[in-house]
């Protein structure tokens, strides 16, 4: 009877503790609603818009230099042959000229790998804004070399210039998304993150327009076409010094709180910045239990492994989707589909126009629909239209003798390729650039950006090098491997990628901490109920208190550590010990009860 009475008292005590937690959650819920209301009041100020514009010039540089080399392909090959003949007094065969041109294209991606991998180091040492300013000088140097290729009459100068501008673009793809994500308000972070893709598509469109034969796509004009890459670098060098450094970098990395406050006041155009400061302090406190994260430590960290895998796969979903194959070979695809050559070139420019317009459409949807949802829509649409591209190519092979079928098929090919591009702009075009910056806190963010951007450039290089051999081997079935990869990426996104819309960096980090938790208590029914209250508490805590709790989780309390006892001591119930520790952690007002001994005891929590 005494044992039963003790059990009933224990159950009653647990009920009282849960009731206290309910009241605590209700109070925090009211505070959370007020906080979110204040955050949603933050808008797009003039100075924030100016800073975004100045920084996005780096991504425009990336887009321009990705597309600019394709239009003057024949002119550059002719130049390489002429230089070789002047230098060695013998003719170069067409295959060698094509090989050297391919080297000029691919060395850009090699430079991008180096720049992307160095982005985290540059960001931590010189800051986000400081790194972009230094990188502008790199861009000016690379653009000058490319523009002076004919003056030096050397294709080696072209190779060096393309490599240096690749380093510049690799650094931009690491620094710009990081900078924009750190200065953007919570409720605008998704839409402002999309400006990365808007800048890339704008750069691609400009290069496509300037590269036509009527403008600079000529033997005399192509060096100027490549050299115009100096314009974004100079413009950024003029505009960026007025912009503030990232407040997160100033407060968390440099410990310059007053400078961070000044930067926030300028960006938000208000003195009401305490919510932002509190969020940054919360992130800082959560980091205090961790050492500085290097790239090797990031790769080996069990806690950060899942967000790192998500970041890498998201980058691969962009580059291995087949979009670069469309960008590089869209003209030849249209010609194969039955369009005239001059019509095919202008339809290719139309792809650039659609990319820009769809990116503008996607910007407001990013913070309404959500990143994960848009990425799923984008991958799904690309999968469907990649199948239609394959069908349109097969129609040429099997029904090429029927003119009416060729005409119908050419329209199918155009619609399929344009649809493929539209859905790329909806999700995979912009989200991978911003998702890495959102999934990591301030400490590991630079290292994570470096790894993710490196993977992006490696995949970019692989597609650029491998598409022609793939096309030779598979012929009309070239897009089927991309279809398979798109299906795999869709499944991965559906199962593994969390929604980051309107979540602070610490709330996103908490998702992975909660997903990674596991213990023997998870089979307990009562523990399940208590965990629901604990999770509800996590959701409604303000950032500062949530961060403190997460730090507390990392540091085991003396009471919650495994009980060490001698063989003569009575064994205690681990369920009761751990549950009591959980309640003490989540509510300072809860008094921990004694643990039951296992002798003559059946735990009611099982």
C-alpha positions, -999 to +999 in steps of 0.1 A: +000+000+000+028+024+008+044+018-026+011+025-043+006+057-023+041+068-033+034+061-070+001+082-068+020+110-051+046+109-078+020+111-106+002+140-089+036+158-086+043+153-123+008+167-132+015+198-111+048+203-129+031+200-163+005+225-152+033+249-143+048+244-177+015+251-194+012+285-176+048+293-185+042+285-222+011+307-222+031+337-210+058+331-235+033+327-263+020+362-257+056+375-257+063+356-289+033+371-307+044+406-298+079+399-309+068+385-343+045+415-348+075+439-343+097+418-367+070+418-394+068+456-392+104+458-406+104+470-442+127+476-471+144+509-464+163+531-488+197+524-474+190+486-472+180+487-508+212+506-517+233+481-499+216+452-515+221+468-550+258+475-543+265+439-531+245+421-559+268+436-585+291+407-575+265+381-586+259+401-618+296+397-625+292+360-620+263+358-644+279+380-671+312+360-671+293+327-672+275+336-704+299+360-722+323+334-734+297+314-754+287+339-781+321+346-795+332+309-797+340+310-834+359+343-831+380+331-802+389+299-820+399+319-851+421+341-829+438+311-813+446+297-848+460+330-860+483+335-829+495+299-833+503+305-870+521+337-863+541+322-835+550+288-849+546+294-887+523+264-891+485+258-891+466+246-861+440+220-868+404+226-857+404+200-830+433+217-812+416+251-814+384+236-799+405+221-771+421+254-763+388+272-764+373+246-740+403+252-717+394+290-718+359+281-708+367+256-681+396+275-664+369+300-653+353+272-632+387+262-618+393+298-606+357+298-592+365+267-571+396+284-556+376+316-550+346+298-535+368+277-512+386+308-500+354+327-493+351+317-457+386+327-448+383+360-465+349+367-448+363+360-414+395+379-418+383+410-437+346+409-431+318+405-457+319+441-470+357+442-467+361+409-487+338+423-514+359+455-517+391+435-520+375+412-545+366+441-567+403+447-574+406+410-584+378+415-609+393+446-624+426+427-629+409+398-646+388+420-669+418+441-680+437+410-690+408+396-710+402+429-727+439+432-737+442+397-751+444+410-787+468+438-777+493+412-763+484+388-792+485+359-768+458+334-759+477+327-726+467+362-715+431+352-721+435+320-700+450+340-671+423+366-673+396+340-673+412+322-643+414+355-623+379+365-631+368+330-621+385+336-587+366+368-585+333+352-593+339+323-569+345+348-540+314+367-550+292+335-549+304+329-513+305+365-500+274+381-515+247+356-503+264+356-468+263+394-467+228+398-479+214+371-455+231+388-426+218+423-432+183+414-443+154+416-418+138+383-408+106+388-428+124+399-459+154+375-459+138+351-485+128+378-510+161+397-506+180+364-510+164+360-544+182+391-557+213+368-560+196+349-588+181+381-602+216+395-605+229+363-621+202+362-647+205+399-655+243+393-661+235+364-683+209+384-703+233+413-708+261+390-721+237+373-745+225+407-759+260+422-762+273+390-777+251+390-809+269+398-842+252+431-846+268+445-814+301+429-801+300+393-814+327+401-841+364+395-846+371+430-835+345+433-807+349+402-787+379+414-765+358+444-755+329+421-748+350+402-723+367+433-710+334+449-701+335+427-670+354+456-655+322+477-652+305+457-623+338+456-604+344+494-607+308+502-599+309+481-568+342+497-558+324+531-560+291+521-543+301+497-516+323+519-493+292+538-482+275+506-470+279+493-435+297+460-426+274+431-416+260+438-381+263+401-373+300+401-382+306+432-361+287+420-330+294+383-330+328+379-347+345+413-338+326+420-305+320+456-316+285+462-303+284+499-308+295+496-344+268+469-349+242+492-335+252+520-359+250+496-388+216+484-378+202+519-374+213+528-409+200+496-424+166+497-406+162+535-406+150+534-370+164+533-335+141+503-326+168+477-331+167+458-298+150+428-313+177+424-339+204+429-312+187+403-290+186+378-318+223+383-325+231+380-288+211+347-286+231+334-315+264+345-298+254+328-265+245+296-284+280+296-300+299+301-267+297+264-260+315+257-293+350+263-304+357+282-337+346+259-366+371+252-393+361+235-426+375+201-414+358+204-381+326+212-398+328+181-420+335+160-390+309+175-367+279+151-360+257+181-350+263+200-382+265+171-405+228+171-415+226+208-424+259+205-443+246+175-463+214+195-471+235+225-483+257+203-505+227+185-521+209+218-527+239+231-545+241+199-566+204+202-573+211+235-590+241+225-611+232+189-619+196+198-629+207+203-665+202+240-666+238+247-677+234+224-706+204+245-717+224+278-712+254+265-731+237+246-759+202+261-762+209+275-796+221+241-810+191+224-793+167+248-810+185+243-844+182+205-838+146+210-831+140+226-865+144+263-859+164+285-883+198+296-869+190+333-867+157+325-850+174+301-825+198+328-814+170+353-806+150+325-788+181+320-767+180+356-757+144+351-748+155+325-723+175+352-705+145+375-705+122+348-690+148+341-663+149+377-652+111+381-652+105+348-634+131+357-607+112+390-602+079+370-598+096+346-574+109+373-550+076+381-532+067+343-532+099+334-513+086+347-479+050+338-486+051+303-500+084+292-484+118+280-496+112+243-494+078+245-512+092+266-541+122+243-545+098+213-547+077+231-574+109+240-593+124+205-593+091+189-601+084+212-631+120+207-644+116+170-642+084+171-663+098+194-689+131+175-691+110+145-702+093+166-729+127+178-741+137+142-746+104+135-764+109+164-788+144+152-797+131+117-803+104+130-826+131+143-849+148+109-851+117+089-857+095+113-877+121+135-894+107+126-928+073+142-920+076+180-924+044+187-904+057+166-875+090+186-876+071+219-874+050+206-844+080+192-827+099+225-830+071+243-810+072+214-784+110+218-780+107+256-776+079+253-750+097+225-732+130+244-729+113+276-719+092+257-693+124+240-680+140+275-675+108+289-659+107+262-632+145+266-626+139+302-618+111+293-594+133+273-570+167+258-579+179+291-594+179+311-562+172+289-532+206+270-530+225+303-528+206+314-497+198+281-480+234+275-468+235+310-452+202+302-434+210+267-422+241+277-402+248+301-373+275+328-374+304+305-363+302+277-389+285+298-416+317+310-435+331+275-436+298+260-447+295+287-475+330+278-487+323+241-489+289+246-505+302+271-531+331+248-539+307+219-545+287+242-567+317+251-589+329+215-591+295+205-603+295+234-627+329+223-641+317+187-644+286+196-664+306+220-687+332+194-694+310+163-695+279+174-714+294+171-749+307+135-743+274+127-727+256+141-757+278+120-780+272+089-760+234+092-754+224+113-784+187+121-781+185+106-746+210+132-732+185+147-708+174+114-692+203+114-666+192+149-656+156+136-653+167+109-629+188+133-608+159+158-606+137+130-593+163+121-566+167+158-556+129+161-553+127+131-530+156+144-509+141+179-506+107+165-496+121+142-469+151+161-455+150+199-462+133+219-434+112+251-441+132+282-431+106+308-439+103+335-412+126+316-388+156+331-371+190+315-374+187+300-340+152+286-346+166+269-377+195+255-357+170+243-331+152+222-357+183+201-363+190+199-326+155+186-320+157+162-349+190+149-336+178+142-301+172+107-290+171+087-258+157+056-242+129+078-229+113+082-263+094+049-258+077+063-227+042+076-231+045+101-203+078+113-217+061+119-250+035+142-234+063+160-216+083+163-247+053+180-264+053+206-237+091+210-240+089+215-278+060+240-274+081+258-249+111+259-274+088+274-300+076+302-279+108+312-262+123+345-272+157+341-290+178+350-259+161+324-236+161+298-263+198+302-269+205+299-232+186+266-230+204+252-260+237+261-244+225+244-212+217+213-233+253+211-244+266+212-208+252+182-188+239+192-153+254+173-124+219+159-116+213+147-152+246+129-156+246+091-154+244+081-118+276+065-105+270+041-076+287+013-059+274-023-061+258-018-026+239+013-036+203+008-047+198+012-085+177+042-094+152+046-122+169+063-152+135+074-165+128+094-133+163+109-132+162+121-168+127+134-167+134+154-136+164+169-153+143+178-183+117+196-162+144+215-143+160+226-175+128+239-191+114+256-160+135+271-132+104+270-109+101+232-110+116+214-080+132+182-088+117+151-071+137+122-058+143+092-082+128+059-075+149+029-067+143-001-089+138-024-059+101-033-058+093-005-082+074-004-114+079+030-130+047+046-141+065+065-169+072+033-189 
